[in-house]
Structure formats: structure tokens, C-alpha cells
């Protein structure tokens, strides 16, 4: 099976984010699905403004290049006020501009997230899917990944302590691999 290099965008810039722990778990489990996951950081991105479309800031150009160099993108998002965090929306706006230079166009994507609430990050993911659809990024539809994060479920080192959760994450990553393979085969 082909191994794909996948960029990971974590929608929280908090060093103690539970979604950062989830991303760490995905990175540890990814080799089982023939994926290599690499974080594409968003904390250093300037606020998007059309004023910079003529001369893209260096951090924004590097961010766009990292997306373009990836075979696919995984977005690991928390839910803030029933939507995506502002830093994540800023990153998506940065990647899709200037008009005509959308780094997400045709780039396969998948969304997952964790919350302490029972519905995980379902509402934020629905908003995010709407944005990704507009950005022409083919999205993984199933399986959906909404995790309720309980104390100790994922350690700070990215170890998943519940076998059923670890199995689900590997299944989800395998679906990401299949989605990327199908998406890239239609481009060739």
C-alpha cells in the first residue's frame, strides 16, 4: 500500500489542548494505516487581510506551501461556541487566498475532533465541512470522528488507553488513507 504524507492542522493553539493530544494519538497510530502525519502549525499566522494579497507574508506562504506539499490534510478541531475556533478559520482563509490561489483546491481532507461534551465536536465539524466544501477540498464523509474526551483517555504522550477507541482511530485513519488514494487517483 502507498504511504501518504498528511498535513495535520490542529484548530487549537493551546499547549494543553485535548485536540493536540488527539493529534498526537493519531500520529502514533498512523503507521498502521500507511500514513505519515506532520503538523502544519497555525499559531504564527498573521490575521488574513486582502491588503496582503499582493505580497503574502512569509508565515502565510510557508503555511500554503506545506498544505500544497501534503498528499492530504487532517483537521483536528475543538468546538468553540458551536463553531470552529477563530484561529482555524483564519488559517483556512489564509490558505485559500489570494483569489485564484486556493491551496485546498483538490486537496483531500478529513475532520476529527474531541470535546469533553457528549456530542464531541459535531457542530463545529459541520461548519468546517461547509467551508471545506466551498474550498473545493474533497472531504472524508464516513466514518465521522467525534470523540468525547474523558480523563486519561489519551495521555500527554499520545497513548490511547482504551482499546476500542484506539481501534476506532485506526479504522478512521485507514478510511483517510482510502479517501486520499481515491481522491488522488481521480486527479491523475
TAMO-V276583 format. One record per residue. N is the residue number from 1. RES is the residue in three letters. D_LAST is the distance of its C-alpha to the last C-alpha in Angstrom with 2 decimals. Layout:
# TAMO-V276583
n=N res=RES d_last=D_LAST
n=N res=RES d_last=D_LAST
This chain:
# TAMO-V276583
n=1 res=UNK d_last=17.40
n=2 res=UNK d_last=15.06
n=3 res=UNK d_last=16.94
n=4 res=UNK d_last=15.49
n=5 res=UNK d_last=17.33
n=6 res=UNK d_last=18.36
n=7 res=UNK d_last=20.50
n=8 res=UNK d_last=23.55
n=9 res=UNK d_last=25.47
n=10 res=UNK d_last=28.97
n=11 res=UNK d_last=30.60
n=12 res=UNK d_last=34.03
n=13 res=UNK d_last=35.46
n=14 res=UNK d_last=38.47
n=15 res=UNK d_last=39.05
n=16 res=UNK d_last=40.46
n=17 res=UNK d_last=37.73
n=18 res=UNK d_last=37.20
n=19 res=UNK d_last=33.53
n=20 res=UNK d_last=33.44
n=21 res=UNK d_last=34.93
n=22 res=UNK d_last=32.31
n=23 res=UNK d_last=29.55
n=24 res=UNK d_last=31.48
n=25 res=UNK d_last=31.62
n=26 res=UNK d_last=27.88
n=27 res=UNK d_last=27.40
n=28 res=UNK d_last=29.92
n=29 res=UNK d_last=28.40
n=30 res=UNK d_last=24.70
n=31 res=UNK d_last=24.78
n=32 res=UNK d_last=25.67
n=33 res=UNK d_last=22.23
n=34 res=UNK d_last=20.40
n=35 res=UNK d_last=20.01
n=36 res=UNK d_last=21.55
n=37 res=UNK d_last=22.87
n=38 res=UNK d_last=24.09
n=39 res=UNK d_last=26.08
n=40 res=UNK d_last=25.27
n=41 res=UNK d_last=28.85
n=42 res=UNK d_last=29.93
n=43 res=UNK d_last=33.70
n=44 res=UNK d_last=33.84
n=45 res=UNK d_last=31.97
n=46 res=UNK d_last=34.25
n=47 res=UNK d_last=34.66
n=48 res=UNK d_last=32.17
n=49 res=UNK d_last=33.90
n=50 res=UNK d_last=32.75
n=51 res=UNK d_last=35.42
n=52 res=UNK d_last=33.04
n=53 res=UNK d_last=30.08
n=54 res=UNK d_last=31.28
n=55 res=UNK d_last=31.65
n=56 res=UNK d_last=29.58
n=57 res=UNK d_last=31.67
n=58 res=UNK d_last=30.60
n=59 res=UNK d_last=30.18
n=60 res=UNK d_last=27.89
n=61 res=UNK d_last=25.78
n=62 res=UNK d_last=25.53
n=63 res=UNK d_last=24.62
n=64 res=UNK d_last=21.78
n=65 res=UNK d_last=20.52
n=66 res=UNK d_last=20.74
n=67 res=UNK d_last=18.64
n=68 res=UNK d_last=15.92
n=69 res=UNK d_last=16.13
n=70 res=UNK d_last=15.81
n=71 res=UNK d_last=12.96
n=72 res=UNK d_last=14.92
n=73 res=UNK d_last=18.42
n=74 res=UNK d_last=21.49
n=75 res=UNK d_last=24.39
n=76 res=UNK d_last=27.78
n=77 res=UNK d_last=30.25
n=78 res=UNK d_last=33.94
n=79 res=UNK d_last=35.53
n=80 res=UNK d_last=37.99
n=81 res=UNK d_last=40.13
n=82 res=UNK d_last=37.76
n=83 res=UNK d_last=34.77
n=84 res=UNK d_last=32.59
n=85 res=UNK d_last=34.37
n=86 res=UNK d_last=34.75
n=87 res=UNK d_last=33.22
n=88 res=UNK d_last=29.96
n=89 res=UNK d_last=29.92
n=90 res=UNK d_last=30.69
n=91 res=UNK d_last=27.73
n=92 res=UNK d_last=25.36
n=93 res=UNK d_last=27.06
n=94 res=UNK d_last=26.81
n=95 res=UNK d_last=23.05
n=96 res=UNK d_last=22.50
n=97 res=UNK d_last=24.79
n=98 res=UNK d_last=25.71
n=99 res=UNK d_last=24.53
n=100 res=UNK d_last=21.21
n=101 res=UNK d_last=20.30
n=102 res=UNK d_last=19.20
n=103 res=UNK d_last=17.79
n=104 res=UNK d_last=16.98
n=105 res=UNK d_last=14.80
n=106 res=UNK d_last=11.62
n=107 res=UNK d_last=12.96
n=108 res=UNK d_last=13.72
n=109 res=UNK d_last=17.50
n=110 res=UNK d_last=20.44
n=111 res=UNK d_last=24.13
n=112 res=UNK d_last=27.23
n=113 res=UNK d_last=30.78
n=114 res=UNK d_last=34.34
n=115 res=UNK d_last=37.68
n=116 res=UNK d_last=41.25
n=117 res=UNK d_last=41.41
n=118 res=UNK d_last=40.84
n=119 res=UNK d_last=37.88
n=120 res=UNK d_last=35.92
n=121 res=UNK d_last=33.86
n=122 res=UNK d_last=33.00
n=123 res=UNK d_last=34.00
n=124 res=UNK d_last=32.31
n=125 res=UNK d_last=29.04
n=126 res=UNK d_last=29.31
n=127 res=UNK d_last=29.85
n=128 res=UNK d_last=26.95
n=129 res=UNK d_last=24.58
n=130 res=UNK d_last=25.82
n=131 res=UNK d_last=25.04
n=132 res=UNK d_last=21.52
n=133 res=UNK d_last=20.91
n=134 res=UNK d_last=22.19
n=135 res=UNK d_last=19.98
n=136 res=UNK d_last=16.84
n=137 res=UNK d_last=16.06
n=138 res=UNK d_last=14.92
n=139 res=UNK d_last=17.97
n=140 res=UNK d_last=19.07
n=141 res=UNK d_last=21.80
n=142 res=UNK d_last=23.55
n=143 res=UNK d_last=25.37
n=144 res=UNK d_last=26.98
n=145 res=UNK d_last=28.60
n=146 res=UNK d_last=32.07
n=147 res=UNK d_last=34.44
n=148 res=UNK d_last=38.15
n=149 res=UNK d_last=39.10
n=150 res=UNK d_last=42.47
n=151 res=UNK d_last=44.57
n=152 res=UNK d_last=43.33
n=153 res=UNK d_last=40.18
n=154 res=UNK d_last=38.07
n=155 res=UNK d_last=39.93
n=156 res=UNK d_last=39.61
n=157 res=UNK d_last=37.89
n=158 res=UNK d_last=35.15
n=159 res=UNK d_last=36.75
n=160 res=UNK d_last=36.59
n=161 res=UNK d_last=40.06
n=162 res=UNK d_last=39.42
n=163 res=UNK d_last=37.77
n=164 res=UNK d_last=36.49
n=165 res=UNK d_last=34.85
n=166 res=UNK d_last=33.23
n=167 res=UNK d_last=31.92
n=168 res=UNK d_last=30.57
n=169 res=UNK d_last=28.76
n=170 res=UNK d_last=27.15
n=171 res=UNK d_last=26.13
n=172 res=UNK d_last=24.70
n=173 res=UNK d_last=22.77
n=174 res=UNK d_last=21.43
n=175 res=UNK d_last=20.25
n=176 res=UNK d_last=18.58
n=177 res=UNK d_last=16.74
n=178 res=UNK d_last=15.65
n=179 res=UNK d_last=14.68
n=180 res=UNK d_last=12.48
n=181 res=UNK d_last=10.80
n=182 res=UNK d_last=10.34
n=183 res=UNK d_last=9.30
n=184 res=UNK d_last=6.57
n=185 res=UNK d_last=5.38
n=186 res=UNK d_last=5.64
n=187 res=UNK d_last=3.81
n=188 res=UNK d_last=0.00
